[in-house]
Amino acid sequence: MASISSGNGQEDQVLVEEKSFVRTLILNRPKQLNALSFDMISPLLELFLLYEKDSNVKLVILKGKGRAFCAGGDVAAVVRDINNGKWKSGAIFFRKEYTLNYLMATYSKPQVSILNGIVMGGGAGCSVHGSFRVATENSVFAMPETALGLFPDIGASYFLSRLPGHFGEYLGLTGARLDGAEMLACGLATHLVPSAKLPSLEAALHMVDSSDQAVISAIIGEYSELPMLKEQSAYHRLAVINRCFSRRTVEDILSALEREATNKVDDWIVASIQSLKKASPTSLKISLRSIREGRLQGVGQCLVREYRMVCHVMQGEVSKDFVEGCRAILVDKDRNPKRFSSFSFAVGAS
């Protein structure tokens, strides 16, 4: 197994396995749940660019070491830079991350992401844009940015807006978690393979001598299953989600959910209301508008717009919620943001 050095004396954060015409890239920060650092994104971008031009590479596999595929971007490091007056360091990080997302979305060769564990934020960005996303019974997907004072980025306004109905608005605003079966049902995953079969699947993929997506899909299909959704799955509530999350503003969405709650006792509705009320109001409004605009834009347009948005957020031009949200959720972990922008939901439109 080869490794790509970060150049700072630390353990290599991206490992590389070479098997005939296949390259497997392994995210290697298991203690940090493989949160994407600058020292991960830079070599990933270099390797994807290299492999696209290399005729000896027919397939790229991406997976994580440990119990996570990737828990997101290392935004705690970005906030440390902001607090030290270096927001432009964060801008460089996001620009390189979004460039990687765009490369994956437009890649000429198949990419198989093995999502055996946590897949959140930036982890979705470096997998959902690729050709094949293999979930397992261990998969946990979420876009938790509104609780952090941010918004679903990494091209999420593109892929969330293309989920069935208004399921993308629901996921993006509430930060709700999905399991592997739900990921498959809504299209975030292309296949579901039991984790016990992953070694056999990888061994089969290592024998590939083709970039034909039909060939790759057929191989993965041999190990795939069609799981049943749990009875309490949010996906069973798509009709309610469409009624509520199709509303024009965040205020209207919240009111619609509260009306649903008065008509029917449902823990899912209560949890959705609570998630919205705990999130940054500013982030909710930004996120809703971003997803709605994403429906009318290509992936490149979404990423360019999201980059401009994240630069404004890092500069604190709209609010300071990003810094406070990261403190509460990621740093001090008291889960009690004290300084979220406190304007009433009754004021302004999303």
Stockholm file with secondary structure:
# STOCKHOLM 1.0

chainA/1-350         MASISSGNGQEDQVLVEEKSFVRTLILNRPKQLNALSFDMISPLLELFLLYEKDSNVKLVILKGKGRAFCAGGDVAAVVRDINNGKWKSGAIFFRKEYTLNYLMATYSKPQVSILNGIVMGGGAGCSVHGSFRVATENSVFAMPETALGLFPDIGASYFLSRLPGHFGEYLGLTGARLDGAEMLACGLATHLVPSAKLPSLEAALHMVDSSDQAVISAIIGEYSELPMLKEQSAYHRLAVINRCFSRRTVEDILSALEREATNKVDDWIVASIQSLKKASPTSLKISLRSIREGRLQGVGQCLVREYRMVCHVMQGEVSKDFVEGCRAILVDKDRNPKRFSSFSFAVGAS
#=GR chainA/1-350 SS CEEECCSSSSCCSEEEEEETTEEEEEECCGGGTTCBCHHHHHHHHHHHHHHHHCTTCCEEEEEESSSEEECCBCHHHHHHHHHTTCHHHHHHHHHHHHHHHHHHHTCSSCEEEEECSEEETHHHHTTTTSSEEEECTTCEEECCGGGGTSCCCTTHHHHGGGSSTTHHHHHHHHCCCEEHHHHHHHTSCSEECCGGGHHHHHHHHTTCCCCCHHHHHHHHHTTCCCCCCCTTCGGGGHHHHHHHHTSSSHHHHHHHHHHHHHHSCCHHHHHHHHHHHHSCHHHHHHHHHHHHHHTTSCHHHHHHHHHHHHHHHHTTSSCSHHHHHHIIIIISCCCCCSCSCCCCTTSSCC
#=GC SS_cons         CEEECCSSSSCCSEEEEEETTEEEEEECCGGGTTCBCHHHHHHHHHHHHHHHHCTTCCEEEEEESSSEEECCBCHHHHHHHHHTTCHHHHHHHHHHHHHHHHHHHTCSSCEEEEECSEEETHHHHTTTTSSEEEECTTCEEECCGGGGTSCCCTTHHHHGGGSSTTHHHHHHHHCCCEEHHHHHHHTSCSEECCGGGHHHHHHHHTTCCCCCHHHHHHHHHTTCCCCCCCTTCGGGGHHHHHHHHTSSSHHHHHHHHHHHHHHSCCHHHHHHHHHHHHSCHHHHHHHHHHHHHHTTSCHHHHHHHHHHHHHHHHTTSSCSHHHHHHIIIIISCCCCCSCSCCCCTTSSCC
//
